[in-house]
Amino acid sequence: MTYADGSVGTVTTTAEGTFTASIGEETGAGTITEADGKICFDPEGDDPEQPTNCWTNSEVGEDGSWTSTSDTGEVVTVRRAEEAAAES
């Protein structure tokens, strides 16, 4: 995923409903839930600096990417890893 400031991160999800994330020097993990058309990422632990964050995805574009908008208004551009790797 690519943030508005150009920084890039990676989120890996599993069929079991977990995720791992790497954004710059920061890493994290937790669980994923889906409700009301949103995908919610709930980081492990009780750190108030890392609350559950829910995102709404747009339709996938012709280039295979889509935007995801958080409940706080943050927008990222997302591409599946295999599609991004094919372009490299």
VOVEX-602670 format. One record per residue: residue number from 1; residue in one letter; chain; z, y, x of N, C-alpha, C, O, CB in turn. Coordinates in steps of 0.001 Angstrom, whole numbers, plus 500000, padded with zeros to 6 digits. Glycine has a CB too. Example, Ala and Ser with C-alpha at 12.3 -4.5 7.8 and 13.67 -1.06 7.14 Angstrom:
<pts>
+-----+------+-------+--------+--------+--------+--------+--------+--------+--------+--------+--------+--------+--------+--------+--------+--------+--------+
!  nr ! rest ! kette !     nw !     nv !     nu !    caw !    cav !    cau !     cw !     cv !     cu !     ow !     ov !     ou !    cbw !    cbv !    cbu !
+-----+------+-------+--------+--------+--------+--------+--------+--------+--------+--------+--------+--------+--------+--------+--------+--------+--------+
!   1 !    A !     A ! 507800 ! 494310 ! 513190 ! 507800 ! 495500 ! 512300 ! 507800 ! 496700 ! 513200 ! 508465 ! 496681 ! 514236 ! 509046 ! 495527 ! 511308 !
!   2 !    S !     A ! 507080 ! 497750 ! 512850 ! 507140 ! 498940 ! 513670 ! 507870 ! 500030 ! 512900 ! 508039 ! 501138 ! 513409 ! 505725 ! 499402 ! 514084 !
+-----+------+-------+--------+--------+--------+--------+--------+--------+--------+--------+--------+--------+--------+--------+--------+--------+--------+
</pts>
This chain:
<pts>
+-----+------+-------+--------+--------+--------+--------+--------+--------+--------+--------+--------+--------+--------+--------+--------+--------+--------+
!  nr ! rest ! kette !     nw !     nv !     nu !    caw !    cav !    cau !     cw !     cv !     cu !     ow !     ov !     ou !    cbw !    cbv !    cbu !
+-----+------+-------+--------+--------+--------+--------+--------+--------+--------+--------+--------+--------+--------+--------+--------+--------+--------+
!   1 !    M !     A ! 500000 ! 498825 ! 500846 ! 500000 ! 500000 ! 500000 ! 500000 ! 501224 ! 500881 ! 500530 ! 501207 ! 501992 ! 501207 ! 500006 ! 499043 !
!   2 !    T !     A ! 499403 ! 502283 ! 500380 ! 499313 ! 503534 ! 501115 ! 499955 ! 504635 ! 500284 ! 499627 ! 504821 ! 499113 ! 497837 ! 503881 ! 501455 !
!   3 !    Y !     A ! 500872 ! 505359 ! 500908 ! 501577 ! 506456 ! 500238 ! 500780 ! 507749 ! 500347 ! 499851 ! 507844 ! 501149 ! 502983 ! 506647 ! 500839 !
!   4 !    A !     A ! 501136 ! 508732 ! 499553 ! 500440 ! 510018 ! 499529 ! 500405 ! 510679 ! 500902 ! 499442 ! 511376 ! 501223 ! 501102 ! 510949 ! 498530 !
!   5 !    D !     A ! 501450 ! 510472 ! 501726 ! 501488 ! 511086 ! 503055 ! 500699 ! 510302 ! 504096 ! 500678 ! 510682 ! 505267 ! 502917 ! 511225 ! 503512 !
!   6 !    G !     A ! 500039 ! 509195 ! 503679 ! 499232 ! 508387 ! 504587 ! 499972 ! 507226 ! 505212 ! 499344 ! 506382 ! 505850 ! 498692 ! 509241 ! 505659 !
!   7 !    S !     A ! 501286 ! 507150 ! 505055 ! 502023 ! 506021 ! 505616 ! 501660 ! 504752 ! 504857 ! 501288 ! 504795 ! 503684 ! 503552 ! 506273 ! 505561 !
!   8 !    V !     A ! 501774 ! 503628 ! 505547 ! 501340 ! 502348 ! 505003 ! 502508 ! 501377 ! 504993 ! 503317 ! 501365 ! 505921 ! 500163 ! 501773 ! 505816 !
!   9 !    G !     A ! 502599 ! 500568 ! 503952 ! 503624 ! 499549 ! 503846 ! 503038 ! 498257 ! 503324 ! 501914 ! 498220 ! 502823 ! 504754 ! 500016 ! 502949 !
!  10 !    T !     A ! 503822 ! 497192 ! 503450 ! 503411 ! 495886 ! 502980 ! 504504 ! 495313 ! 502092 ! 505679 ! 495331 ! 502459 ! 503104 ! 494943 ! 504161 !
!  11 !    V !     A ! 504126 ! 494811 ! 500941 ! 505054 ! 494110 ! 500052 ! 504464 ! 492738 ! 499784 ! 503308 ! 492614 ! 499382 ! 505298 ! 494904 ! 498709 !
!  12 !    T !     A ! 505266 ! 491712 ! 500009 ! 504856 ! 490343 ! 499737 ! 505698 ! 489825 ! 498586 ! 506926 ! 489896 ! 498623 ! 505004 ! 489438 ! 500999 !
!  13 !    T !     A ! 505035 ! 489302 ! 497562 ! 505739 ! 488769 ! 496398 ! 505548 ! 487258 ! 496335 ! 504593 ! 486716 ! 496890 ! 505237 ! 489437 ! 495091 !
!  14 !    T !     A ! 506475 ! 486585 ! 495648 ! 506377 ! 485138 ! 495484 ! 506353 ! 484782 ! 494002 ! 506753 ! 485582 ! 493156 ! 507550 ! 484426 ! 496193 !
!  15 !    A !     A ! 505890 ! 483597 ! 493702 ! 505872 ! 483103 ! 492324 ! 507291 ! 482924 ! 491787 ! 507497 ! 482889 ! 490574 ! 505104 ! 481774 ! 492242 !
!  16 !    E !     A ! 508254 ! 482811 ! 492675 ! 509653 ! 482640 ! 492277 ! 510320 ! 483954 ! 491882 ! 511483 ! 483952 ! 491476 ! 510430 ! 481999 ! 493402 !
!  17 !    G !     A ! 509607 ! 485075 ! 491993 ! 510145 ! 486365 ! 491578 ! 510943 ! 487087 ! 492643 ! 511892 ! 487807 ! 492332 ! 510995 ! 486180 ! 490393 !
!  18 !    T !     A ! 510562 ! 486898 ! 493908 ! 511212 ! 487624 ! 494999 ! 510172 ! 488451 ! 495743 ! 508968 ! 488234 ! 495601 ! 511932 ! 486647 ! 495970 !
!  19 !    F !     A ! 510657 ! 489404 ! 496541 ! 509753 ! 490197 ! 497366 ! 510389 ! 490481 ! 498717 ! 511611 ! 490459 ! 498865 ! 509383 ! 491511 ! 496661 !
!  20 !    T !     A ! 509537 ! 490748 ! 499695 ! 509938 ! 491316 ! 500977 ! 509055 ! 492535 ! 501186 ! 507885 ! 492536 ! 500803 ! 509801 ! 490271 ! 502169 !
!  21 !    A !     A ! 509617 ! 493570 ! 501794 ! 508865 ! 494805 ! 501999 ! 509073 ! 495312 ! 503412 ! 510149 ! 495163 ! 503991 ! 509282 ! 495877 ! 500979 !
!  22 !    S !     A ! 508038 ! 495908 ! 503952 ! 508085 ! 496531 ! 505267 ! 507339 ! 497853 ! 505159 ! 506143 ! 497888 ! 504868 ! 507463 ! 495602 ! 506380 !
!  23 !    I !     A ! 508067 ! 498938 ! 505398 ! 507472 ! 500269 ! 505328 ! 507945 ! 501015 ! 506565 ! 509100 ! 501431 ! 506654 ! 507870 ! 501032 ! 503993 !
!  24 !    G !     A ! 507038 ! 501176 ! 507517 ! 507429 ! 501767 ! 508795 ! 508466 ! 500889 ! 509467 ! 508249 ! 499688 ! 509628 ! 507977 ! 503196 ! 508601 !
!  25 !    E !     A ! 509589 ! 501469 ! 509861 ! 510668 ! 500726 ! 510513 ! 511602 ! 500059 ! 509506 ! 512438 ! 499239 ! 509886 ! 511464 ! 501653 ! 511412 !
!  26 !    E !     A ! 511466 ! 500403 ! 508231 ! 512367 ! 499881 ! 507208 ! 511855 ! 498560 ! 506635 ! 510656 ! 498388 ! 506420 ! 512542 ! 500904 ! 506086 !
!  27 !    T !     A ! 512779 ! 497634 ! 506394 ! 512451 ! 496371 ! 505745 ! 513459 ! 496121 ! 504632 ! 514560 ! 496671 ! 504643 ! 512446 ! 495196 ! 506769 !
!  28 !    G !     A ! 513081 ! 495305 ! 503690 ! 513982 ! 494974 ! 502601 ! 513486 ! 493770 ! 501850 ! 512374 ! 493291 ! 502072 ! 514144 ! 496145 ! 501661 !
!  29 !    A !     A ! 514326 ! 493285 ! 500954 ! 513994 ! 492131 ! 500130 ! 514773 ! 492227 ! 498832 ! 515736 ! 492986 ! 498724 ! 514303 ! 490800 ! 500870 !
!  30 !    G !     A ! 514345 ! 491447 ! 497849 ! 515047 ! 491443 ! 496580 ! 514301 ! 490637 ! 495547 ! 513541 ! 489728 ! 495878 ! 515256 ! 492851 ! 496085 !
!  31 !    T !     A ! 514526 ! 490981 ! 494285 ! 513901 ! 490267 ! 493180 ! 512976 ! 491195 ! 492393 ! 513098 ! 492419 ! 492438 ! 514972 ! 489669 ! 492256 !
!  32 !    I !     A ! 512050 ! 490569 ! 491674 ! 511075 ! 491289 ! 490853 ! 511243 ! 490837 ! 489407 ! 511406 ! 489649 ! 489127 ! 509608 ! 491042 ! 491356 !
!  33 !    T !     A ! 511199 ! 491803 ! 488499 ! 511152 ! 491489 ! 487080 ! 510012 ! 492275 ! 486464 ! 509572 ! 493281 ! 487018 ! 512505 ! 491813 ! 486377 !
!  34 !    E !     A ! 509537 ! 491819 ! 485324 ! 508459 ! 492502 ! 484629 ! 508906 ! 492760 ! 483200 ! 509352 ! 491845 ! 482508 ! 507141 ! 491671 ! 484668 !
!  35 !    A !     A ! 508787 ! 494006 ! 482757 ! 509176 ! 494356 ! 481390 ! 508429 ! 495602 ! 480943 ! 508242 ! 496533 ! 481727 ! 510702 ! 494577 ! 481289 !
!  36 !    D !     A ! 508011 ! 495624 ! 479712 ! 507344 ! 496787 ! 479123 ! 506151 ! 497257 ! 479939 ! 505903 ! 498459 ! 480030 ! 508326 ! 497920 ! 478973 !
!  37 !    G !     A ! 505407 ! 496327 ! 480536 ! 504226 ! 496679 ! 481306 ! 504523 ! 497224 ! 482690 ! 503620 ! 497709 ! 483372 ! 503435 ! 497670 ! 480559 !
!  38 !    K !     A ! 505772 ! 497150 ! 483111 ! 506168 ! 497657 ! 484430 ! 506649 ! 496500 ! 485304 ! 507151 ! 495491 ! 484809 ! 507280 ! 498737 ! 484298 !
!  39 !    I !     A ! 506484 ! 496672 ! 486603 ! 507008 ! 495728 ! 487578 ! 508179 ! 496414 ! 488268 ! 508030 ! 497490 ! 488846 ! 505903 ! 495275 ! 488613 !
!  40 !    C !     A ! 509355 ! 495772 ! 488200 ! 510571 ! 496370 ! 488752 ! 511039 ! 495603 ! 489982 ! 511168 ! 494379 ! 489954 ! 511683 ! 496402 ! 487695 !
!  41 !    F !     A ! 511290 ! 496334 ! 491053 ! 511770 ! 495776 ! 492309 ! 513252 ! 496106 ! 492441 ! 513631 ! 497276 ! 492470 ! 510958 ! 496328 ! 493525 !
!  42 !    D !     A ! 514087 ! 495076 ! 492521 ! 515534 ! 495236 ! 492622 ! 515968 ! 494772 ! 494013 ! 516081 ! 493570 ! 494253 ! 516279 ! 494430 ! 491497 !
!  43 !    P !     A ! 516212 ! 495712 ! 494932 ! 516603 ! 495343 ! 496294 ! 517936 ! 494597 ! 496322 ! 518799 ! 494800 ! 495468 ! 516691 ! 496588 ! 497168 !
!  44 !    E !     A ! 518081 ! 493727 ! 497327 ! 519332 ! 493011 ! 497528 ! 520449 ! 493997 ! 497827 ! 520203 ! 495064 ! 498389 ! 519199 ! 491983 ! 498666 !
!  45 !    G !     A ! 521671 ! 493649 ! 497455 ! 522828 ! 494476 ! 497778 ! 523070 ! 495554 ! 496735 ! 522337 ! 495684 ! 495755 ! 522649 ! 495111 ! 499135 !
!  46 !    D !     A ! 524119 ! 496317 ! 496978 ! 524540 ! 497361 ! 496040 ! 524417 ! 498757 ! 496628 ! 525196 ! 499643 ! 496277 ! 525968 ! 497122 ! 495606 !
!  47 !    D !     A ! 523452 ! 498970 ! 497519 ! 523273 ! 500265 ! 498171 ! 522726 ! 501273 ! 497163 ! 521610 ! 501104 ! 496670 ! 522323 ! 500143 ! 499394 !
!  48 !    P !     A ! 523497 ! 502323 ! 496847 ! 523002 ! 503322 ! 495881 ! 521755 ! 504063 ! 496373 ! 521042 ! 504674 ! 495577 ! 524097 ! 504332 ! 495579 !
!  49 !    E !     A ! 521493 ! 504008 ! 497675 ! 520285 ! 504629 ! 498234 ! 519036 ! 503792 ! 497942 ! 517914 ! 504268 ! 498115 ! 520441 ! 504822 ! 499750 !
!  50 !    Q !     A ! 519229 ! 502546 ! 497498 ! 518119 ! 501641 ! 497207 ! 518236 ! 501090 ! 495787 ! 518504 ! 499901 ! 495618 ! 518081 ! 500486 ! 498226 !
!  51 !    P !     A ! 518043 ! 501923 ! 494764 ! 518156 ! 501459 ! 493376 ! 516933 ! 500637 ! 492956 ! 515919 ! 500610 ! 493654 ! 518330 ! 502658 ! 492431 !
!  52 !    T !     A ! 517044 ! 499980 ! 491823 ! 515888 ! 499301 ! 491235 ! 514816 ! 500347 ! 490968 ! 515111 ! 501431 ! 490465 ! 516275 ! 498537 ! 489916 !
!  53 !    N !     A ! 513574 ! 500024 ! 491304 ! 512469 ! 500950 ! 491145 ! 511364 ! 500261 ! 490361 ! 510881 ! 499208 ! 490778 ! 511952 ! 501446 ! 492517 !
!  54 !    C !     A ! 510956 ! 500834 ! 489236 ! 509927 ! 500249 ! 488380 ! 508607 ! 501006 ! 488528 ! 508589 ! 502228 ! 488674 ! 510383 ! 500255 ! 486910 !
!  55 !    W !     A ! 507503 ! 500255 ! 488488 ! 506175 ! 500797 ! 488732 ! 505217 ! 500369 ! 487629 ! 505329 ! 499266 ! 487093 ! 505652 ! 500345 ! 490101 !
!  56 !    T !     A ! 504274 ! 501248 ! 487291 ! 503219 ! 500957 ! 486326 ! 501897 ! 500960 ! 487083 ! 501564 ! 501932 ! 487761 ! 503207 ! 501999 ! 485143 !
!  57 !    N !     A ! 501146 ! 499869 ! 486964 ! 499882 ! 499738 ! 487681 ! 498709 ! 500200 ! 486828 ! 498684 ! 500000 ! 485613 ! 499671 ! 498294 ! 488120 !
!  58 !    S !     A ! 497732 ! 500828 ! 487497 ! 496482 ! 501189 ! 486831 ! 495578 ! 499956 ! 486794 ! 495940 ! 498896 ! 487304 ! 495776 ! 502384 ! 487560 !
!  59 !    E !     A ! 494420 ! 500103 ! 486196 ! 493403 ! 499055 ! 486237 ! 492876 ! 498949 ! 487671 ! 492898 ! 499929 ! 488417 ! 492236 ! 499354 ! 485224 !
!  60 !    V !     A ! 492411 ! 497779 ! 488047 ! 491836 ! 497568 ! 489379 ! 490460 ! 498218 ! 489417 ! 489640 ! 498022 ! 488520 ! 491744 ! 496042 ! 489727 !
!  61 !    G !     A ! 490220 ! 498999 ! 490474 ! 488947 ! 499678 ! 490637 ! 487871 ! 498778 ! 491213 ! 488137 ! 497635 ! 491587 ! 489120 ! 500875 ! 491512 !
!  62 !    E !     A ! 486663 ! 499296 ! 491283 ! 485527 ! 498532 ! 491809 ! 485755 ! 498080 ! 493241 ! 485243 ! 497039 ! 493653 ! 484259 ! 499362 ! 491734 !
!  63 !    D !     A ! 486527 ! 498861 ! 494012 ! 486781 ! 498502 ! 495405 ! 487956 ! 497528 ! 495556 ! 488328 ! 497177 ! 496675 ! 487047 ! 499756 ! 496216 !
!  64 !    G !     A ! 488539 ! 497092 ! 494434 ! 489640 ! 496136 ! 494478 ! 491016 ! 496769 ! 494595 ! 492021 ! 496058 ! 494620 ! 489439 ! 495211 ! 495613 !
!  65 !    S !     A ! 491080 ! 498100 ! 494668 ! 492366 ! 498774 ! 494788 ! 492819 ! 499293 ! 493426 ! 492030 ! 499385 ! 492485 ! 492281 ! 499929 ! 495803 !
!  66 !    W !     A ! 494090 ! 499626 ! 493343 ! 494642 ! 500237 ! 492136 ! 495776 ! 501164 ! 492543 ! 496283 ! 501091 ! 493662 ! 495139 ! 499155 ! 491124 !
!  67 !    T !     A ! 496164 ! 502029 ! 491631 ! 497316 ! 502879 ! 491904 ! 498509 ! 502334 ! 491141 ! 498379 ! 501722 ! 490080 ! 497035 ! 504359 ! 491514 !
!  68 !    S !     A ! 499670 ! 502577 ! 491718 ! 500916 ! 502177 ! 491092 ! 501813 ! 503406 ! 491097 ! 502002 ! 504044 ! 492132 ! 501587 ! 500954 ! 491836 !
!  69 !    T !     A ! 502362 ! 503733 ! 489931 ! 503180 ! 504937 ! 489778 ! 504596 ! 504536 ! 489413 ! 504822 ! 503805 ! 488449 ! 502587 ! 505884 ! 488704 !
!  70 !    S !     A ! 505559 ! 505033 ! 490208 ! 506960 ! 504702 ! 489949 ! 507501 ! 505550 ! 488809 ! 506902 ! 506554 ! 488424 ! 507811 ! 504904 ! 491215 !
!  71 !    D !     A ! 508640 ! 505130 ! 488277 ! 509292 ! 505900 ! 487225 ! 509696 ! 507291 ! 487706 ! 509918 ! 508189 ! 486894 ! 510511 ! 505156 ! 486715 !
!  72 !    T !     A ! 509792 ! 507475 ! 489036 ! 510156 ! 508779 ! 489589 ! 508930 ! 509641 ! 489896 ! 509061 ! 510772 ! 490365 ! 510980 ! 508595 ! 490852 !
!  73 !    G !     A ! 507720 ! 509091 ! 489623 ! 506500 ! 509865 ! 489825 ! 505791 ! 509623 ! 491147 ! 504728 ! 510198 ! 491378 ! 506815 ! 511292 ! 489717 !
!  74 !    E !     A ! 506339 ! 508799 ! 492013 ! 505678 ! 508487 ! 493280 ! 504453 ! 507626 ! 492996 ! 504511 ! 506708 ! 492179 ! 506651 ! 507761 ! 494261 !
!  75 !    V !     A ! 503337 ! 507925 ! 493675 ! 502095 ! 507184 ! 493478 ! 501663 ! 506572 ! 494807 ! 501634 ! 507249 ! 495834 ! 500978 ! 508105 ! 492903 !
!  76 !    V !     A ! 501327 ! 505275 ! 494771 ! 500798 ! 504595 ! 495945 ! 499476 ! 503943 ! 495571 ! 499244 ! 503609 ! 494409 ! 501807 ! 503542 ! 496492 !
!  77 !    T !     A ! 498618 ! 503765 ! 496559 ! 497380 ! 503018 ! 496381 ! 497622 ! 501628 ! 496938 ! 498118 ! 501470 ! 498053 ! 496159 ! 503722 ! 497086 !
!  78 !    V !     A ! 497266 ! 500617 ! 496148 ! 497564 ! 499230 ! 496508 ! 496268 ! 498447 ! 496680 ! 495307 ! 498623 ! 495931 ! 498459 ! 498564 ! 495437 !
!  79 !    R !     A ! 496272 ! 497578 ! 497688 ! 495170 ! 496640 ! 497919 ! 495783 ! 495301 ! 498263 ! 496791 ! 495237 ! 498967 ! 494206 ! 497135 ! 499060 !
!  80 !    R !     A ! 495185 ! 494237 ! 497774 ! 495633 ! 492900 ! 498170 ! 495343 ! 492718 ! 499649 ! 494322 ! 493189 ! 500150 ! 494935 ! 491785 ! 497321 !
!  81 !    A !     A ! 496231 ! 492041 ! 500341 ! 496120 ! 491882 ! 501794 ! 494802 ! 491241 ! 502209 ! 494184 ! 491672 ! 503182 ! 497275 ! 491048 ! 502314 !
!  82 !    E !     A ! 494366 ! 490216 ! 501482 ! 493129 ! 489536 ! 501876 ! 491922 ! 490456 ! 501731 ! 490977 ! 490346 ! 502513 ! 492925 ! 488271 ! 501037 !
!  83 !    E !     A ! 491928 ! 491355 ! 500758 ! 490824 ! 492307 ! 500593 ! 490866 ! 493378 ! 501668 ! 489821 ! 493775 ! 502184 ! 490874 ! 492957 ! 499206 !
!  84 !    A !     A ! 492051 ! 493850 ! 502013 ! 492181 ! 494854 ! 503075 ! 491764 ! 494265 ! 504411 ! 491110 ! 494938 ! 505209 ! 493627 ! 495383 ! 503155 !
!  85 !    A !     A ! 492138 ! 493005 ! 504664 ! 491797 ! 492352 ! 505925 ! 490297 ! 492134 ! 506043 ! 489742 ! 492229 ! 507138 ! 492529 ! 491022 ! 506051 !
!  86 !    A !     A ! 489637 ! 491843 ! 504929 ! 488186 ! 491610 ! 504937 ! 487415 ! 492861 ! 505332 ! 486309 ! 492774 ! 505865 ! 487720 ! 491132 ! 503565 !
!  87 !    E !     A ! 488009 ! 494038 ! 505065 ! 487335 ! 495294 ! 505398 ! 487553 ! 495704 ! 506852 ! 486830 ! 496554 ! 507372 ! 487820 ! 496399 ! 504480 !
!  88 !    S !     A ! 488540 ! 495108 ! 507506 ! 488870 ! 495493 ! 508889 ! 487886 ! 494958 ! 509889 ! 488032 ! 495198 ! 511087 ! 490244 ! 495016 ! 509252 !
+-----+------+-------+--------+--------+--------+--------+--------+--------+--------+--------+--------+--------+--------+--------+--------+--------+--------+
</pts>
